[in-house]
Amino acid sequence: MNYVDGFAAAIPVANKEQYIQHARDAAQVFKEHGALKLVECWGDDVPTGELTSFPQAVQCKEDEVVAFSWILWPSKEVRNNAMPKVMADPRLQQDTNPMPFDGKRLIYGGFQMVVDE
C-alpha cells in the first residue's frame, strides 16, 4: 500500500507566492525520485483551539497562515530510498532555494495508509 509523508508549517502571508514556487520546485524533485504526488494546501479555515490545533502546533504568528501538505509514495521503501537523494539535490539546498518559512516549526511524519477509499 502507498505511504504518506505529512507536513504542517506556519508560513508568513507575505511569502505565499514564494512558498508556492518553492513547493512546485520541490514537487518536481520529489517526483523525479519516485513520489507519486505532492499536495500543498493554504489554510483558510484553521481555527485556534482551546487545547490543541494546527496553529498552536506550529506556533503560528498573527502574520502567518498554516500550510498543510503531503507527499504520496508508492511504498515506504521507495520513500526511504528517495529521501537522501532528495535532501542532497542541489535544487533544494538553502543557498539556491531557501525555505520561505521557519523550518524549525515544521511538523512532519511518515504514515502507513490504513484506509484509502
N, CA and C atoms as an extended XYZ file, in Angstrom:
351
Properties=species:S:1:pos:R:3:atomname:S:1:resname:S:1:resid:I:1 pbc="F F F"
N         0.844       -1.184        0.000 N   MET     1
C         0.000        0.000        0.000 CA  MET     1
C         0.887        1.243        0.000 C   MET     1
N         0.350        2.322       -0.532 N   ASN     2
C         1.081        3.586       -0.593 CA  ASN     2
C         1.497        4.059        0.793 C   ASN     2
N         2.415        5.015        0.801 N   TYR     3
C         2.948        5.601        2.030 CA  TYR     3
C         2.844        7.116        1.901 C   TYR     3
N         2.605        7.799        3.027 N   VAL     4
C         2.395        9.243        3.005 CA  VAL     4
C         3.334        9.937        3.983 C   VAL     4
N         3.984       10.992        3.514 N   ASP     5
C         4.679       11.926        4.398 CA  ASP     5
C         3.760       13.123        4.553 C   ASP     5
N         3.487       13.529        5.800 N   GLY     6
C         2.607       14.655        6.055 CA  GLY     6
C         3.349       15.789        6.728 C   GLY     6
N         2.921       17.029        6.447 N   PHE     7
C         3.603       18.216        6.939 CA  PHE     7
C         2.610       19.302        7.336 C   PHE     7
N         2.938       20.072        8.346 N   ALA     8
C         2.227       21.300        8.692 CA  ALA     8
C         3.291       22.343        9.019 C   ALA     8
N         3.058       23.570        8.559 N   ALA     9
C         4.033       24.639        8.782 CA  ALA     9
C         3.317       25.979        8.857 C   ALA     9
N         3.936       26.920        9.554 N   ALA    10
C         3.451       28.299        9.607 CA  ALA    10
C         4.202       29.095        8.546 C   ALA    10
N         3.453       29.683        7.609 N   ILE    11
C         4.059       30.408        6.502 CA  ILE    11
C         3.681       31.884        6.601 C   ILE    11
N         4.649       32.796        6.553 N   PRO    12
C         4.291       34.214        6.521 CA  PRO    12
C         3.391       34.512        5.315 C   PRO    12
N         2.291       35.209        5.552 N   VAL    13
C         1.354       35.541        4.480 CA  VAL    13
C         2.086       36.258        3.346 C   VAL    13
N         3.039       37.108        3.680 N   ALA    14
C         3.796       37.851        2.667 CA  ALA    14
C         4.612       36.934        1.763 C   ALA    14
N         4.856       35.695        2.190 N   ASN    15
C         5.676       34.754        1.418 CA  ASN    15
C         4.854       33.744        0.632 C   ASN    15
N         3.552       33.978        0.486 N   LYS    16
C         2.683       32.981       -0.150 CA  LYS    16
C         3.178       32.589       -1.546 C   LYS    16
N         3.427       33.545       -2.407 N   GLU    17
C         3.854       33.219       -3.773 CA  GLU    17
C         5.215       32.529       -3.786 C   GLU    17
N         6.119       32.979       -2.935 N   GLN    18
C         7.437       32.342       -2.827 CA  GLN    18
C         7.280       30.900       -2.351 C   GLN    18
N         6.375       30.686       -1.385 N   TYR    19
C         6.111       29.344       -0.869 CA  TYR    19
C         5.562       28.430       -1.967 C   TYR    19
N         4.616       28.947       -2.746 N   ILE    20
C         4.030       28.147       -3.819 CA  ILE    20
C         5.102       27.756       -4.837 C   ILE    20
N         5.985       28.691       -5.194 N   GLN    21
C         7.059       28.358       -6.135 CA  GLN    21
C         8.023       27.340       -5.530 C   GLN    21
N         8.349       27.519       -4.257 N   HIS    22
C         9.218       26.561       -3.562 CA  HIS    22
C         8.591       25.167       -3.602 C   HIS    22
N         7.285       25.092       -3.351 N   ALA    23
C         6.588       23.806       -3.358 CA  ALA    23
C         6.585       23.187       -4.760 C   ALA    23
N         6.396       24.009       -5.778 N   ARG    24
C         6.430       23.486       -7.149 CA  ARG    24
C         7.804       22.935       -7.500 C   ARG    24
N         8.833       23.663       -7.099 N   ASP    25
C        10.204       23.185       -7.338 CA  ASP    25
C        10.455       21.874       -6.600 C   ASP    25
N        10.023       21.819       -5.348 N   ALA    26
C        10.210       20.606       -4.548 CA  ALA    26
C         9.425       19.442       -5.138 C   ALA    26
N         8.219       19.698       -5.609 N   ALA    27
C         7.393       18.631       -6.192 CA  ALA    27
C         8.108       17.967       -7.354 C   ALA    27
N         8.738       18.772       -8.182 N   GLN    28
C         9.469       18.215       -9.323 CA  GLN    28
C        10.571       17.275       -8.846 C   GLN    28
N        11.316       17.694       -7.837 N   VAL    29
C        12.420       16.878       -7.320 CA  VAL    29
C        11.881       15.594       -6.690 C   VAL    29
N        10.864       15.709       -5.849 N   PHE    30
C        10.301       14.520       -5.202 CA  PHE    30
C         9.773       13.534       -6.244 C   PHE    30
N         9.092       14.034       -7.270 N   LYS    31
C         8.532       13.147       -8.283 CA  LYS    31
C         9.633       12.478       -9.105 C   LYS    31
N        10.714       13.186       -9.364 N   GLU    32
C        11.844       12.587      -10.083 CA  GLU    32
C        12.450       11.432       -9.290 C   GLU    32
N        12.285       11.466       -7.978 N   HIS    33
C        12.855       10.426       -7.121 CA  HIS    33
C        11.809        9.420       -6.652 C   HIS    33
N        10.644        9.387       -7.292 N   GLY    34
C         9.697        8.315       -7.039 CA  GLY    34
C         8.373        8.685       -6.396 C   GLY    34
N         8.214        9.912       -5.929 N   ALA    35
C         6.930       10.305       -5.338 CA  ALA    35
C         5.854       10.284       -6.419 C   ALA    35
N         4.664        9.880       -6.041 N   LEU    36
C         3.541        9.850       -6.970 CA  LEU    36
C         2.855       11.208       -7.075 C   LEU    36
N         2.838       11.926       -5.945 N   LYS    37
C         2.093       13.183       -5.904 CA  LYS    37
C         2.556       14.000       -4.717 C   LYS    37
N         2.560       15.323       -4.874 N   LEU    38
C         2.818       16.246       -3.775 CA  LEU    38
C         1.673       17.246       -3.759 C   LEU    38
N         1.046       17.418       -2.596 N   VAL    39
C        -0.100       18.313       -2.454 CA  VAL    39
C         0.236       19.369       -1.407 C   VAL    39
N         0.018       20.627       -1.754 N   GLU    40
C         0.223       21.750       -0.828 CA  GLU    40
C        -1.108       22.463       -0.645 C   GLU    40
N        -1.457       22.755        0.592 N   CYS    41
C        -2.724       23.421        0.891 CA  CYS    41
C        -2.463       24.641        1.765 C   CYS    41
N        -3.120       25.756        1.419 N   TRP    42
C        -3.002       27.022        2.131 CA  TRP    42
C        -4.221       27.169        3.027 C   TRP    42
N        -4.013       27.263        4.330 N   GLY    43
C        -5.130       27.310        5.269 CA  GLY    43
C        -6.009       28.527        5.096 C   GLY    43
N        -7.332       28.315        5.092 N   ASP    44
C        -8.246       29.448        5.056 CA  ASP    44
C        -9.376       29.290        6.071 C   ASP    44
N        -9.406       28.164        6.773 N   ASP    45
C       -10.374       27.941        7.843 CA  ASP    45
C        -9.717       27.032        8.876 C   ASP    45
N        -8.728       27.580        9.573 N   VAL    46
C        -7.904       26.800       10.505 CA  VAL    46
C        -7.954       27.488       11.868 C   VAL    46
N        -8.999       27.203       12.649 N   PRO    47
C        -9.170       27.904       13.925 CA  PRO    47
C        -8.148       27.473       14.972 C   PRO    47
N        -7.854       28.396       15.866 N   THR    48
C        -7.011       28.071       17.019 CA  THR    48
C        -7.904       27.420       18.066 C   THR    48
N        -7.488       26.281       18.558 N   GLY    49
C        -8.286       25.547       19.529 CA  GLY    49
C        -8.023       25.986       20.954 C   GLY    49
N        -8.785       25.429       21.874 N   GLU    50
C        -8.582       25.724       23.288 CA  GLU    50
C        -7.447       24.885       23.866 C   GLU    50
N        -7.341       23.641       23.413 N   LEU    51
C        -6.315       22.745       23.947 CA  LEU    51
C        -5.208       22.491       22.928 C   LEU    51
N        -5.606       22.219       21.678 N   THR    52
C        -4.633       21.954       20.626 CA  THR    52
C        -5.239       22.308       19.279 C   THR    52
N        -4.389       22.586       18.317 N   SER    53
C        -4.841       22.933       16.969 CA  SER    53
C        -3.624       23.029       16.061 C   SER    53
N        -3.876       23.129       14.761 N   PHE    54
C        -2.775       23.340       13.828 CA  PHE    54
C        -2.010       24.626       14.139 C   PHE    54
N        -2.692       25.772       14.331 N   PRO    55
C        -1.932       26.992       14.619 CA  PRO    55
C        -1.071       26.875       15.881 C   PRO    55
N        -1.591       26.231       16.905 N   GLN    56
C        -0.804       26.066       18.126 CA  GLN    56
C         0.378       25.126       17.890 C   GLN    56
N         0.156       24.077       17.135 N   ALA    57
C         1.207       23.086       16.901 CA  ALA    57
C         2.417       23.684       16.193 C   ALA    57
N         2.172       24.621       15.273 N   VAL    58
C         3.280       25.223       14.523 CA  VAL    58
C         3.641       26.616       15.034 C   VAL    58
N         3.071       26.991       16.181 N   GLN    59
C         3.329       28.295       16.803 CA  GLN    59
C         3.092       29.431       15.804 C   GLN    59
N         1.939       29.384       15.166 N   CYS    60
C         1.571       30.356       14.142 CA  CYS    60
C         1.464       31.760       14.732 C   CYS    60
N         2.091       32.724       14.068 N   LYS    61
C         2.033       34.129       14.477 CA  LYS    61
C         0.900       34.833       13.719 C   LYS    61
N         0.575       36.062       14.127 N   GLU    62
C        -0.540       36.788       13.524 CA  GLU    62
C        -0.379       37.018       12.025 C   GLU    62
N         0.853       37.146       11.555 N   ASP    63
C         1.080       37.405       10.134 CA  ASP    63
C         1.396       36.134        9.348 C   ASP    63
N         1.010       34.982        9.897 N   GLU    64
C         1.284       33.693        9.261 CA  GLU    64
C        -0.010       32.909        9.067 C   GLU    64
N         0.059       31.933        8.192 N   VAL    65
C        -1.054       31.019        7.947 CA  VAL    65
C        -0.493       29.592        7.985 C   VAL    65
N        -1.338       28.643        8.338 N   VAL    66
C        -0.911       27.249        8.380 CA  VAL    66
C        -1.018       26.649        6.981 C   VAL    66
N         0.055       26.024        6.546 N   ALA    67
C         0.041       25.243        5.309 CA  ALA    67
C         0.089       23.771        5.703 C   ALA    67
N        -0.670       22.984        4.992 N   PHE    68
C        -0.759       21.542        5.244 CA  PHE    68
C        -0.425       20.846        3.937 C   PHE    68
N         0.451       19.864        3.987 N   SER    69
C         0.846       19.208        2.745 CA  SER    69
C         1.145       17.740        2.971 C   SER    69
N         1.180       17.013        1.858 N   TRP    70
C         1.558       15.611        1.939 CA  TRP    70
C         2.191       15.175        0.633 C   TRP    70
N         3.004       14.139        0.764 N   ILE    71
C         3.647       13.515       -0.392 CA  ILE    71
C         3.189       12.065       -0.411 C   ILE    71
N         2.685       11.636       -1.541 N   LEU    72
C         2.239       10.255       -1.709 CA  LEU    72
C         3.339        9.462       -2.396 C   LEU    72
N         3.729        8.367       -1.764 N   TRP    73
C         4.772        7.482       -2.287 CA  TRP    73
C         4.161        6.125       -2.618 C   TRP    73
N         4.779        5.365       -3.536 N   PRO    74
C         4.267        4.026       -3.820 CA  PRO    74
C         4.471        3.062       -2.646 C   PRO    74
N         5.487        3.337       -1.818 N   SER    75
C         5.759        2.484       -0.655 CA  SER    75
C         6.733        3.209        0.276 C   SER    75
N         6.828        2.712        1.487 N   LYS    76
C         7.802        3.273        2.429 CA  LYS    76
C         9.220        3.013        1.935 C   LYS    76
N         9.424        1.869        1.309 N   GLU    77
C        10.754        1.533        0.795 CA  GLU    77
C        11.202        2.547       -0.262 C   GLU    77
N        10.305        2.911       -1.185 N   VAL    78
C        10.645        3.900       -2.208 CA  VAL    78
C        10.962        5.233       -1.539 C   VAL    78
N        10.137        5.606       -0.572 N   ARG    79
C        10.366        6.858        0.161 CA  ARG    79
C        11.706        6.851        0.874 C   ARG    79
N        12.014        5.762        1.578 N   ASN    80
C        13.273        5.690        2.318 CA  ASN    80
C        14.484        5.747        1.399 C   ASN    80
N        14.377        5.147        0.220 N   ASN    81
C        15.480        5.203       -0.747 CA  ASN    81
C        15.602        6.582       -1.381 C   ASN    81
N        14.486        7.262       -1.556 N   ALA    82
C        14.485        8.555       -2.238 CA  ALA    82
C        14.928        9.709       -1.347 C   ALA    82
N        14.564        9.686       -0.082 N   MET    83
C        14.782       10.859        0.765 CA  MET    83
C        16.236       11.341        0.819 C   MET    83
N        17.220       10.488        0.978 N   PRO    84
C        18.601       11.007        0.971 CA  PRO    84
C        18.956       11.701       -0.349 C   PRO    84
N        18.440       11.174       -1.456 N   LYS    85
C        18.700       11.780       -2.764 CA  LYS    85
C        17.996       13.131       -2.880 C   LYS    85
N        16.760       13.187       -2.394 N   VAL    86
C        16.005       14.442       -2.438 CA  VAL    86
C        16.714       15.502       -1.596 C   VAL    86
N        17.107       15.136       -0.396 N   MET    87
C        17.750       16.098        0.511 CA  MET    87
C        19.101       16.558       -0.016 C   MET    87
N        19.766       15.744       -0.826 N   ALA    88
C        21.065       16.116       -1.396 CA  ALA    88
C        20.933       16.859       -2.722 C   ALA    88
N        19.724       16.901       -3.279 N   ASP    89
C        19.533       17.528       -4.588 CA  ASP    89
C        19.863       19.022       -4.504 C   ASP    89
N        20.732       19.522       -5.366 N   PRO    90
C        21.139       20.927       -5.300 CA  PRO    90
C        19.980       21.913       -5.500 C   PRO    90
N        18.906       21.483       -6.151 N   ARG    91
C        17.764       22.371       -6.368 CA  ARG    91
C        16.999       22.684       -5.081 C   ARG    91
N        17.241       21.910       -4.039 N   LEU    92
C        16.536       22.135       -2.775 CA  LEU    92
C        17.461       22.617       -1.658 C   LEU    92
N        18.657       23.003       -1.984 N   GLN    93
C        19.590       23.482       -0.974 CA  GLN    93
C        19.249       24.914       -0.569 C   GLN    93
N        19.519       25.238        0.673 N   GLN    94
C        19.185       26.550        1.231 CA  GLN    94
C        19.800       27.709        0.447 C   GLN    94
N        20.994       27.521       -0.096 N   ASP    95
C        21.637       28.625       -0.808 CA  ASP    95
C        21.014       28.876       -2.183 C   ASP    95
N        20.383       27.864       -2.784 N   THR    96
C        19.767       28.049       -4.094 CA  THR    96
C        18.243       28.162       -4.032 C   THR    96
N        17.618       27.554       -3.017 N   ASN    97
C        16.161       27.566       -2.914 CA  ASN    97
C        15.771       27.597       -1.433 C   ASN    97
N        15.971       28.735       -0.760 N   PRO    98
C        15.699       28.794        0.681 CA  PRO    98
C        14.218       28.613        1.002 C   PRO    98
N        13.951       27.955        2.121 N   MET    99
C        12.573       27.777        2.563 CA  MET    99
C        12.006       29.139        2.958 C   MET    99
N        10.821       29.482        2.473 N   PRO   100
C        10.230       30.789        2.797 CA  PRO   100
C         9.431       30.758        4.105 C   PRO   100
N         9.916       29.979        5.069 N   PHE   101
C         9.266       29.860        6.377 CA  PHE   101
C        10.282       29.337        7.372 C   PHE   101
N         9.913       29.334        8.637 N   ASP   102
C        10.794       28.864        9.705 CA  ASP   102
C        10.719       27.340        9.791 C   ASP   102
N        11.719       26.679        9.257 N   GLY   103
C        11.749       25.220        9.243 CA  GLY   103
C        11.788       24.583       10.618 C   GLY   103
N        12.171       25.338       11.635 N   LYS   104
C        12.205       24.790       12.996 CA  LYS   104
C        10.805       24.517       13.529 C   LYS   104
N         9.791       25.167       12.930 N   ARG   105
C         8.408       24.956       13.366 CA  ARG   105
C         7.632       24.036       12.422 C   ARG   105
N         8.326       23.419       11.485 N   LEU   106
C         7.714       22.450       10.580 CA  LEU   106
C         7.446       21.157       11.338 C   LEU   106
N         6.249       20.638       11.199 N   ILE   107
C         5.898       19.349       11.794 CA  ILE   107
C         5.768       18.352       10.648 C   ILE   107
N         6.368       17.192       10.790 N   TYR   108
C         6.302       16.210        9.718 CA  TYR   108
C         6.329       14.802       10.284 C   TYR   108
N         5.910       13.864        9.483 N   GLY   109
C         5.953       12.457        9.873 CA  GLY   109
C         5.565       11.580        8.705 C   GLY   109
N         5.939       10.318        8.802 N   GLY   110
C         5.590        9.321        7.805 CA  GLY   110
C         4.444        8.457        8.310 C   GLY   110
N         3.533        8.118        7.406 N   PHE   111
C         2.312        7.430        7.806 CA  PHE   111
C         1.994        6.263        6.876 C   PHE   111
N         1.647        5.128        7.480 N   GLN   112
C         1.139        3.994        6.724 CA  GLN   112
C        -0.337        4.249        6.432 C   GLN   112
N        -0.724        4.055        5.204 N   MET   113
C        -2.126        4.213        4.851 CA  MET   113
C        -2.889        2.999        5.352 C   MET   113
N        -3.990        3.224        6.020 N   VAL   114
C        -4.813        2.114        6.515 CA  VAL   114
C        -6.211        2.116        5.892 C   VAL   114
N        -6.642        3.250        5.363 N   VAL   115
C        -7.895        3.357        4.619 CA  VAL   115
C        -7.630        4.263        3.423 C   VAL   115
N        -8.037        3.830        2.245 N   ASP   116
C        -7.882        4.629        1.024 CA  ASP   116
C        -9.091        4.354        0.151 C   ASP   116
N       -10.129        5.144        0.309 N   GLU   117
C       -11.382        4.922       -0.413 CA  GLU   117
C       -11.759        6.113       -1.254 C   GLU   117
